[in-house]
């Protein structure tokens, strides 16, 4: 795996002379004791540049041979969690000693950089197949069909939740200057649970969940907030309700309640938050709330209600307008999680 020896100029000239005399690569290699691939490389270089000497280099030659580079690229492609130290040891066993910096530089030159692994829901084979089926079944649905969907979900918001700005400009010894720090408290300083809904026409009602929500509480929340939201957004009679497969949502009593109310429910694949555009709206809400810096739970609730109502209808419409892209991403990714 180490760097091979470099042939002298005399040997290279001999190779070219024998080639001119009509000898093949293998014959030349056997006569001079060199590999046919080496002979071929020298002759191709001579044909291209009309010389056998090495061209001037722009910098120091790479310590890792092309074969070694291929090996480490293959390793990180097959095992993305491989560390630089692992790659250093692999090359060392193959006869090449390099530093972790050299490994980093080599990977960077090939467009690879070390990144934090994204956290995604655990997908079992059944989940993957269900997501793929959902995407294919609805890929050709018109945009107007998604405008009729009332999207819903629950989320948790902490008093000291998102801090959107985590980088600061400072001098080396000013790391503990209050201006350069982010205050934190245990467990986020307390949190509240919220249920909300929205459609392409704007945000619906936002409801704070008090205590532990069970099926009965969930049905009560829907009874008090779902239809008023539909009416306020003027969605008409052909609207469709979306919620995920949380046990409270799929309980027999909840399904029966929805049936008696004559609500049409969108069949939903489990473990698919990336298919629900309300997740993007929750992110928008949390960023807006963080900028207001609420100091207690009551303040947090009031701030959430105010900021939820302020989210422009255009933001909601854009999320729904681009829904086909989500379905396409699921198909391209063969049912696995997407960037959404």
N, C-alpha and C positions, 0 to 999 in steps of 0.2 A: 504493500500500500504506500510505501515511501516513494520519494522522488527517484526516478530512474536516472542512470548515468547519461551524460550528454555525449554524443558521438563527436569525434574530432573532425575538423574540416577536411582532412585528407580522406577519411572514410566516407564522408558525404560526397566528396568529389568523385570517388571511385564508384559509388552507387550510381551517380548520374552518368558517368562514362559507360558503365556496363549497360545501363538502360538505353543509352544512345546506340549501343552496339546491338540492341535488339533482344536482350535477355529479359525474362520475366521477373516479377517480384520475388517469387519463391526461389528461383534459381540464384538470383543475386544474394538473397538472404542466406542460403546454404553455403555459398562460396565465401561470404564474408562473416558468417557466424552471427547474423542478425535476424530478427523476426521479420516476416514478410510485411506485417503492418507498419513496422518502423521504416522499412524500405519504401513502402507506398507513401507514407507521410512525407518523407524527404523529397521524393520525386514530385509529388503534388505541390509542395512548397516551391520547388525549383521551377515548375511550369508556371506558377502564378507570379513569382517575384523575380525569376531569372537569376537567382542566387541561392547558395546553400548555407550561408552564414546566418546566425540569429539576428533578427531585426532588433533595433534598440527598444528596450522596454520602457513603459511609462513610470514604473516604480519597481519595488521589490517583487520578485516572483512569489506567487502564492505558495504557502507552505504545504497546502493540501493538494494532492494530485487530483486530476479530473475524476479518477475512479473513487477516490476518497470522498470528494464532493457528492458524487452520485449516491454513495453509501449513506451519508448523513441525511441527504434530502429524502431518500427512501425511508429512512428510519423515522424522521419526524412526520412524514406523510402517513405512515402506517401507525405510528404511536405519537400523536401530537403532544402528549404530556411528558415526553422525553426531556430530561434536563440537559443543560450544556455540559455538566460534569459527566453524564452518561456518554455523551458523544465524544468527549475528550478521551475517556477510557476505551471506547470502541476503537478510535483511531490509534491509540497507544498500543493496543493488542495487535493492530495491523502493521505496526512499525513506524507510525508517524506521531511525533510529539508536538502538540500545539497547546495554546492557552484557551481559556473560555472566551476571551476577547476575539481571538481568531475565529472561533466557532460562530460567535454573534455576527461578526463582519461577513462571514461567508453566507450565513442564512439571510442577512439583510440584503446582500447583493442579489439574492434570488427571490426577493419580495416577501420574505417571511419575517415576522416580528413576534416577540413574546407578548401575549395578551391574556387578560383574565378570562377564564372560561365562563360563558354565559350560563346563568341558572335558568333551567327550563323545567316544565312539568315532566314527571316520569311517564314515558309512553310505553305501554305494553303493545305487543303485535296487534291485538284487537283494537286498541286505540288508534294505531297508525292506519289500519284498514278502514276504520269508521271515518276518520278525518279525510282520507283519500276519496272515499265514496261520497261524502258530503260535498267536497270540492268539485268532483266530476258531475254530480247530479245537479248542482246549482251554477255551474260555470257559465251556462248560456242564459241564465235568468236575466231579464231586462233590468236596467237600472231602476226603473219605476217600482219593480217588485221589492227591492231593498228599501226604498223610500217609505214603504208601508209597514216596515218592521219597527216595533217598539223594543229597543234593546234594554236589558236590565242586568243588574249585578249588585253585589255587596262589596264593600271595601272597608279597610281600617285606616284611620288617619291619626297620627300621633301629634302631640303638642309640639315636640321638637322632632319633626320628621325629616323631610327633605331639606338639605342645605344645598341649593343649586350651585353656589360658588364654593369650590373646595380648594382652589389654587389662589395664592396671593403673591404679590411682588414684595420681597423683603430682603434685608441683608442677613448674612449668615447667623449672627448672634441675636437676631430679633424674633426668633421663632415663638417665644412665649409672650410677646407683646400682645395685649388683648385684641388689638386690631387684626392680628394675624392668626387668631385662634377661632375655633368653632366650639361654642359651649355645648356640652352634652350632659344628659342625666340618665340614670338607670331607667330602662324600659321605656325610653322616649318621653318621659314626663307624663305618662298617661295617654290614653287614646279613646276614640269613639268609633263605633261601627255605624256605617251608613248604608242605606239601600237607595238606589237611584235608577232613573230610566231616562232614555232620550230617543229621539228619532231624527230623521234628516231635517225636520222642521225646527228643531231646537231641543233644549233640555226640558225634561218633565219634572215631576216632584222629587225632592230629596228628603229622605226620612231618617231620623236618628233611631237606631235600634237600641232599646233600653234592655239591659240584661242579656240573658242567653236566648237566642232565637230558636224556637221550635216550629213545627209545622203549623200549629194554630196561629202563632204570632205572624208567621210569614203570610198566611192567608188573610189575616187582618190587615197587614201592611198593603197587600195587593188590593183588598177591598176598599181601603181608604185613599189609595194613591194612584192606582193604575188607570182606572176609567177617567178620573178627573184630569190626568195627564193627557190621555188620548183626546178628550174633548177640548182641552186648552190648546192643543197643537193642531186641532181640526184635521184629524187623520181619516175621518170618514168611517164607513162600516167594514171595509175589507182589510182592516189592519191585522197584523200578525204579532203575537207576543213571543219574545225570546227570553229564555232563562237557561242556565246551565243545568247539569245533572246532579246538583247537590241533593243529598237524601231528602231534605225538607221540600225541595222542588218536585221530586219524583215520587213522593209518598202517595199512597192510594187515595188518601183523603184530599190531598192537593189536586191530584188529577181529576177527581170527581167534582171538586169545587169549580175547577176551570171548565169542565164539560158542561156543568149546569149553567154557568155564566155564558156559555156559547163562545168562549174565547178560542180562537185558532192559535195553536202553539207550534212554533218552529221546531222540528226534530233536530236535536243538537248532539254532536259528537263529544264524548267526555274528554277531559284534559285538553281543552282547546281555548284557552284565554286569548291566544293570538288571533282567533277568528271573531272575537267579540270587540267591536270598535269602542265599546264603553271603557275598555282598559286604557285606551289613549286619552279618553276624557278624564278618567280618574287621575292620570298623570298630570294633565293640564290643571285640574283642580288643586292637586297637592302642591304644585309649583306656585300657584297663585296664593294659596294659604300660607306657604312658607315665607313669601315676601311680606305678608301682613304681620308675621311673628306673634301669633296669639299666645297669651301667657297662662291660660287655664282652660279647663275643659269646656266651660260655658262659652268663653270667648272663642274657643276653637269651633264649637257648633255654630255659633252665629256667623263666624267668618266663612265657614263652609257654605252655609245657606246663601250668604250674600254673593260669594264668588261663583257658586254654581249658577245662580240666576244671571250673572254677568257674562257667562260664556256665550259668545256670539253664535247665532244660528248658522252663520256661514261656516264656522268650525265644524259643527255637527254635520252639515250638508256635505262638506268635503270628505269627512271620514266615511260616510255612506257611499258617496260618489265613487270612491276608489276601492270599493269592496271587492270587485272582480280581481284586483291585483292580489288580494289576500288568497283567494282561491287558487289563482295561478301559482303563487309561491308554494302553497301546500303541494300542488301537483308536481311542480319542478323538484321539490324537496322530498318527493316520494312519501308524503304523509307525515314527515317529521316536522319538528317545530320550525317556525319561520322568524324573520326579523320583527314581525309585527307583535 
